[in-house]
Amino acid sequence: MALSVVIIDHEPLMAAQLKKCLLAVDPDITVAAICYEGEQAAACLHEYKPDLVFLTIEMPRIGGLAIAKAIQGMEGDRPDIVFVTGQRDFVSHTLRLTALDYLVKPVTEGEVAQAVRKFRALHIKKEPSPREDSLADTPADDGPISLPTRRFSVDEGEKIKLIACEDIRLIYAEKRRTFLVTLEGKTYPTHFSLIQFEQRLPASVFFRCHRNYIVNIDEVRQIEPWFNHQYVLILQGQEKKPIPVGRSYIKKLRQYIYL
């Protein structure tokens, strides 16, 4: 599947590095154009009609977020957006704009490759295999595509903080809200449901132990028996707050830690 990309970045060296990464990770990618000024973006997008735009937030004069809003207001097929930013820890709350991904400069081939994989997972339509043909009468799963996520966004004042998967200790639901607890012990409300977290976190590390809890299995320090042949988990930094293991999750827990 051919993939047309436009890069919008005011820094020529960064744009060149991004183009190099794109061409290295996927032979079907064409970088149709590079725009160094926000004023050029509208004409460029209209001319080339790309599938995907890598858009730097910190564009002078007409900023990347203004360009993103314009893209989302376009009629017809709109390109997906990958934000690129020089801010490592925070992004503006306006990044609630729908974006496929966002990368922190300097970008790497691995990060670019993952963004491209996300795009293809959302858009590519496979030809059915013989086995799929034989399952034609099986009801289709119309649920959302589950994509691995490296980082999650949480509110911190007027900004959004990006938290890497490896920095998450615990996720829990309470009073119709979902909260994320970091390895540092900080708790943040999130905009994701537990199901969304479960779909996007690496299953080798994160374990849904209860209808209201997902834990980082590497943070489990102790497993204690509880009433009616059940268990509770004692997590690092959560010693006074045991995490229950639901009855239906006990078998999976045993598979994780070989009980």
Long-range contacts (C-beta under 8 A, 24 or more apart in sequence): 1-28, 1-120, 1-123, 1-124, 2-28, 2-30, 3-28, 3-29, 3-30, 3-51, 3-52, 3-116, 3-119, 3-120, 4-30, 4-32, 4-48, 4-49, 4-50, 4-51, 4-52, 5-29, 5-30, 5-31, 5-32, 5-50, 5-51, 5-52, 5-53, 5-54, 6-31, 6-32, 6-33, 6-34, 6-35, 6-44, 6-45, 6-48, 6-50, 6-52, 6-53, 6-54, 6-79, 7-31, 7-33, 7-34, 7-35, 7-53, 7-54, 8-34, 8-35, 8-38, 8-41, 8-44, 8-53, 8-54, 8-55, 8-56, 8-59, 8-64, 8-67, 9-34, 9-35, 9-36, 9-54, 9-56, 9-59, 9-84, 10-36, 10-37, 10-38, 10-56, 10-58, 10-59, 10-60, 11-56, 12-36, 14-56, 14-84, 14-105, 14-106, 14-107, 17-106, 17-107, 18-54, 18-84, 18-107, 18-112, 21-107, 21-108, 21-109, 21-112, 21-113, 22-54, 22-112, 22-116, 24-109, 25-109, 25-112, 25-113, 25-116, 26-113, 26-116, 29-116, 37-61, 37-62, 38-62, 38-63, 38-64, 38-66, 38-67, 41-67, 41-70, 42-70, 45-71, 45-74, 45-79, 49-77, 49-79, 50-79, 51-79, 51-80, 51-119, 51-123, 52-79, 52-80, 52-81, 52-82, 52-100, 52-116, 52-119, 53-79, 53-80, 53-81, 53-82, 54-82, 54-84, 54-103, 55-81, 55-82, 55-83, 55-84, 56-83, 56-84, 56-85, 57-83, 57-84, 57-85, 57-87, 57-91, 57-92, 57-95, 58-85, 58-86, 65-92, 65-94, 65-95, 65-97, 68-97, 68-99, 69-97, 72-97, 72-98, 80-119, 80-122, 82-115, 89-161, 89-162, 90-156, 90-159, 90-160, 90-161, 90-162, 91-153, 91-159, 91-160, 91-162, 92-159, 92-160, 93-155, 93-158, 93-159, 93-160, 95-153, 95-160, 96-160, 114-148, 114-150, 118-147, 121-145, 121-147, 122-147, 146-199, 146-200, 147-200, 148-200, 148-202, 149-200, 149-201, 152-180, 152-190, 152-192, 152-197, 152-200, 153-190, 153-191, 154-180, 154-188, 154-189, 154-190, 155-188, 155-189, 156-188, 161-188, 163-188, 165-201, 165-202, 165-205, 165-206, 166-205, 168-201, 168-206, 168-216, 169-215, 169-216, 169-219, 169-235, 169-236, 169-237, 169-238, 170-213, 170-214, 170-215, 170-216, 170-219, 170-235, 170-238, 170-243, 171-197, 171-206, 171-213, 171-214, 171-215, 172-212, 172-213, 172-214, 173-211, 173-212, 173-213, 174-212, 181-238, 183-219, 183-236, 183-237, 185-237, 207-249, 207-252, 207-253, 207-256, 208-249, 208-252, 209-233, 209-243, 209-244, 209-245, 209-246, 209-249, 209-253, 210-243, 210-244, 210-245, 210-246, 210-249, 211-246, 213-243, 213-244, 215-243, 217-256, 217-257, 220-257, 223-253, 223-257, 223-259
